[in-house]
Amino acid sequence: FPSHDSDSNDFHFGSSDFTIEFWMRPITLPATSSDYRALMFKRVNENSDYEFILFLRGGTNQITFGFSTDGTTTKFEVSATYPGTIYQFTHVAIVRNGSNLMMFLNGILSGTTNVGTNSIWNGSQPLKIGGGDVTAFNGWMDNIRITKGVARYTSSFTAPIENLIDLS
């Protein structure tokens, strides 16, 4: 699975605005609520050097983004129900805009939580995409764009259909 070879300040968000977005197309969906499929994360495991994780949970088919403020436990989460089926592309965007952590699915604001001024833990793990210490995502991810310092979406929008480019 792709990973950034080493820890990088490019992926240390702190309390700044950021946007993580991509298209996903699952081949299978996780079967039970204890079945997690990693989409993207920076952590050793759930209790060690844990910055953030983005995953698809089975049973309810929730997409969840969670982050730690101390490196050991999830402090904040935003979740939404995955709207698609297998072999269907869905645009996912996770956005922090000030104190708001938001999730957009196909351009629709689908989840939000207030994170105040809390900072995401500054750990030392590389960014991993699609797999790792939880079961790997079984499908495709495309047009992955991570933007530090910019909240690209602050309300519902039309999901981009062209290749994502750097708009900073």
C-alpha positions as a Markdown table, in Angstrom:
| # | Residue | x | y | z |
|---|---|---|---|---|
| 1 | Phe | 0.0 | 0.0 | 0.0 |
| 2 | Pro | 1.3 | 3.5 | -0.7 |
| 3 | Ser | 2.9 | 5.4 | 2.1 |
| 4 | His | 5.0 | 8.5 | 2.4 |
| 5 | Asp | 8.4 | 7.0 | 3.2 |
| 6 | Ser | 9.0 | 9.1 | 6.3 |
| 7 | Asp | 7.3 | 11.5 | 8.6 |
| 8 | Ser | 6.8 | 14.9 | 6.9 |
| 9 | Asn | 5.7 | 18.3 | 8.1 |
| 10 | Asp | 3.4 | 18.3 | 5.1 |
| 11 | Phe | 1.0 | 16.1 | 7.0 |
| 12 | His | 1.3 | 17.7 | 10.5 |
| 13 | Phe | -1.9 | 19.7 | 10.6 |
| 14 | Gly | -1.8 | 20.9 | 14.2 |
| 15 | Ser | -4.8 | 23.2 | 14.7 |
| 16 | Ser | -4.6 | 24.6 | 11.2 |
| 17 | Asp | -7.2 | 24.3 | 8.4 |
| 18 | Phe | -6.8 | 21.4 | 6.0 |
| 19 | Thr | -8.6 | 19.4 | 3.3 |
| 20 | Ile | -8.2 | 15.7 | 2.6 |
| 21 | Glu | -10.1 | 14.6 | -0.5 |
| 22 | Phe | -10.3 | 11.7 | -2.9 |
| 23 | Trp | -12.6 | 9.4 | -4.9 |
| 24 | Met | -13.2 | 5.9 | -3.6 |
| 25 | Arg | -14.7 | 2.9 | -5.3 |
| 26 | Pro | -15.0 | -0.2 | -3.1 |
| 27 | Ile | -15.0 | -3.7 | -4.5 |
| 28 | Thr | -16.5 | -5.0 | -1.2 |
| 29 | Leu | -18.0 | -3.4 | 1.8 |
| 30 | Pro | -17.0 | -4.5 | 5.4 |
| 31 | Ala | -19.5 | -7.0 | 6.7 |
| 32 | Thr | -19.8 | -6.2 | 10.5 |
| 33 | Ser | -19.5 | -3.3 | 12.8 |
| 34 | Ser | -16.2 | -4.7 | 14.1 |
| 35 | Asp | -14.8 | -4.8 | 10.6 |
| 36 | Tyr | -12.8 | -1.7 | 9.7 |
| 37 | Arg | -11.2 | -0.9 | 6.3 |
| 38 | Ala | -8.3 | 1.7 | 6.4 |
| 39 | Leu | -8.5 | 4.4 | 3.9 |
| 40 | Met | -5.7 | 6.7 | 5.2 |
| 41 | Phe | -3.8 | 7.1 | 8.5 |
| 42 | Lys | -0.8 | 8.2 | 10.4 |
| 43 | Arg | -0.2 | 6.0 | 13.5 |
| 44 | Val | 1.7 | 2.9 | 14.7 |
| 45 | Asn | -1.5 | 1.4 | 16.2 |
| 46 | Glu | -4.6 | 2.6 | 18.0 |
| 47 | Asn | -2.6 | 3.4 | 21.2 |
| 48 | Ser | 0.8 | 4.6 | 19.9 |
| 49 | Asp | 2.0 | 7.6 | 18.0 |
| 50 | Tyr | -1.5 | 8.1 | 16.7 |
| 51 | Glu | -2.2 | 11.3 | 14.7 |
| 52 | Phe | -5.3 | 10.5 | 12.6 |
| 53 | Ile | -7.2 | 7.7 | 10.8 |
| 54 | Leu | -9.8 | 7.6 | 8.1 |
| 55 | Phe | -11.7 | 4.3 | 7.7 |
| 56 | Leu | -14.8 | 2.6 | 6.5 |
| 57 | Arg | -16.7 | 0.7 | 9.2 |
| 58 | Gly | -18.9 | -2.3 | 8.3 |
| 59 | Gly | -22.4 | -3.0 | 9.4 |
| 60 | Thr | -23.5 | 0.6 | 9.3 |
| 61 | Asn | -21.1 | 1.5 | 6.5 |
| 62 | Gln | -19.8 | 4.6 | 8.3 |
| 63 | Ile | -16.9 | 6.6 | 7.0 |
| 64 | Thr | -15.1 | 8.0 | 10.0 |
| 65 | Phe | -12.2 | 10.4 | 10.4 |
| 66 | Gly | -10.7 | 10.5 | 13.9 |
| 67 | Phe | -7.8 | 12.3 | 15.4 |
| 68 | Ser | -5.8 | 12.3 | 18.6 |
| 69 | Thr | -4.6 | 15.2 | 20.6 |
| 70 | Asp | -2.2 | 13.2 | 22.8 |
| 71 | Gly | -1.0 | 10.4 | 20.5 |
| 72 | Thr | -2.8 | 7.6 | 22.3 |
| 73 | Thr | -6.6 | 8.0 | 22.1 |
| 74 | Thr | -9.2 | 9.3 | 19.6 |
| 75 | Lys | -10.3 | 12.7 | 20.9 |
| 76 | Phe | -12.5 | 13.9 | 18.0 |
| 77 | Glu | -14.4 | 12.0 | 15.3 |
| 78 | Val | -16.6 | 13.0 | 12.4 |
| 79 | Ser | -18.6 | 10.3 | 10.6 |
| 80 | Ala | -21.2 | 9.9 | 7.9 |
| 81 | Thr | -23.0 | 6.9 | 6.3 |
| 82 | Tyr | -21.3 | 5.8 | 3.0 |
| 83 | Pro | -23.9 | 6.6 | 0.3 |
| 84 | Gly | -22.7 | 4.3 | -2.4 |
| 85 | Thr | -22.6 | 0.6 | -3.2 |
| 86 | Ile | -19.8 | -1.6 | -4.5 |
| 87 | Tyr | -18.2 | -0.5 | -7.8 |
| 88 | Gln | -19.6 | 3.0 | -7.4 |
| 89 | Phe | -17.3 | 6.0 | -7.1 |
| 90 | Thr | -17.9 | 8.4 | -4.2 |
| 91 | His | -16.1 | 11.7 | -3.6 |
| 92 | Val | -15.0 | 12.1 | 0.1 |
| 93 | Ala | -13.7 | 15.4 | 1.6 |
| 94 | Ile | -12.6 | 15.9 | 5.2 |
| 95 | Val | -12.2 | 19.6 | 6.0 |
| 96 | Arg | -11.1 | 21.5 | 9.1 |
| 97 | Asn | -12.2 | 25.1 | 9.0 |
| 98 | Gly | -11.3 | 26.8 | 12.3 |
| 99 | Ser | -13.1 | 24.9 | 15.0 |
| 100 | Asn | -15.3 | 22.9 | 12.6 |
| 101 | Leu | -14.3 | 19.4 | 11.4 |
| 102 | Met | -16.6 | 18.4 | 8.5 |
| 103 | Met | -17.1 | 15.5 | 6.2 |
| 104 | Phe | -18.6 | 15.9 | 2.7 |
| 105 | Leu | -19.8 | 12.9 | 0.6 |
| 106 | Asn | -20.4 | 13.7 | -3.1 |
| 107 | Gly | -20.2 | 17.4 | -2.2 |
| 108 | Ile | -23.0 | 17.2 | 0.5 |
| 109 | Leu | -22.1 | 18.2 | 4.0 |
| 110 | Ser | -22.8 | 14.8 | 5.8 |
| 111 | Gly | -21.1 | 15.2 | 9.2 |
| 112 | Thr | -19.6 | 17.9 | 11.4 |
| 113 | Thr | -18.2 | 18.2 | 14.9 |
| 114 | Asn | -16.7 | 21.1 | 16.9 |
| 115 | Val | -13.0 | 20.5 | 17.7 |
| 116 | Gly | -12.3 | 23.9 | 19.2 |
| 117 | Thr | -8.7 | 25.0 | 19.0 |
| 118 | Asn | -7.4 | 21.4 | 19.7 |
| 119 | Ser | -4.3 | 20.3 | 17.7 |
| 120 | Ile | -3.9 | 17.0 | 16.0 |
| 121 | Trp | -1.0 | 15.1 | 17.6 |
| 122 | Asn | 2.4 | 15.7 | 16.0 |
| 123 | Gly | 3.7 | 12.1 | 15.7 |
| 124 | Ser | 6.5 | 10.6 | 13.7 |
| 125 | Gln | 4.7 | 8.0 | 11.5 |
| 126 | Pro | 4.5 | 8.1 | 7.7 |
| 127 | Leu | 1.2 | 8.7 | 5.9 |
| 128 | Lys | -0.3 | 5.4 | 4.8 |
| 129 | Ile | -3.0 | 5.0 | 2.3 |
| 130 | Gly | -5.3 | 2.0 | 1.9 |
| 131 | Gly | -3.9 | -0.4 | 4.5 |
| 132 | Gly | -1.9 | -0.9 | 7.6 |
| 133 | Asp | -2.7 | -2.1 | 11.2 |
| 134 | Val | -6.4 | -2.5 | 10.3 |
| 135 | Thr | -7.7 | -4.5 | 7.4 |
| 136 | Ala | -6.9 | -2.9 | 4.1 |
| 137 | Phe | -9.5 | -1.1 | 2.0 |
| 138 | Asn | -10.6 | -3.4 | -0.9 |
| 139 | Gly | -11.2 | -1.1 | -3.8 |
| 140 | Trp | -9.8 | 1.9 | -5.6 |
| 141 | Met | -8.8 | 5.4 | -4.4 |
| 142 | Asp | -8.2 | 8.1 | -7.0 |
| 143 | Asn | -7.4 | 11.8 | -7.2 |
| 144 | Ile | -6.1 | 12.0 | -3.6 |
| 145 | Arg | -5.3 | 15.6 | -2.7 |
| 146 | Ile | -4.2 | 16.7 | 0.8 |
| 147 | Thr | -4.0 | 20.5 | 1.4 |
| 148 | Lys | -2.5 | 21.9 | 4.5 |
| 149 | Gly | -3.6 | 25.3 | 5.6 |
| 150 | Val | -6.7 | 25.5 | 3.3 |
| 151 | Ala | -10.3 | 24.6 | 4.0 |
| 152 | Arg | -11.3 | 24.1 | 0.4 |
| 153 | Tyr | -15.0 | 23.5 | 1.2 |
| 154 | Thr | -17.1 | 25.2 | 3.9 |
| 155 | Ser | -20.5 | 24.3 | 2.6 |
| 156 | Ser | -22.0 | 21.8 | 0.2 |
| 157 | Phe | -20.5 | 21.9 | -3.3 |
| 158 | Thr | -20.5 | 20.1 | -6.6 |
| 159 | Ala | -17.9 | 17.3 | -6.4 |
| 160 | Pro | -15.1 | 17.9 | -8.9 |
| 161 | Ile | -15.1 | 15.6 | -11.9 |
| 162 | Glu | -11.9 | 16.8 | -13.4 |
| 163 | Asn | -8.4 | 15.8 | -12.1 |
| 164 | Leu | -7.7 | 17.6 | -8.8 |
| 165 | Ile | -5.0 | 20.2 | -9.1 |
| 166 | Asp | -3.1 | 22.4 | -6.6 |
| 167 | Leu | -5.3 | 25.5 | -6.1 |
| 168 | Ser | -3.4 | 26.9 | -3.1 |
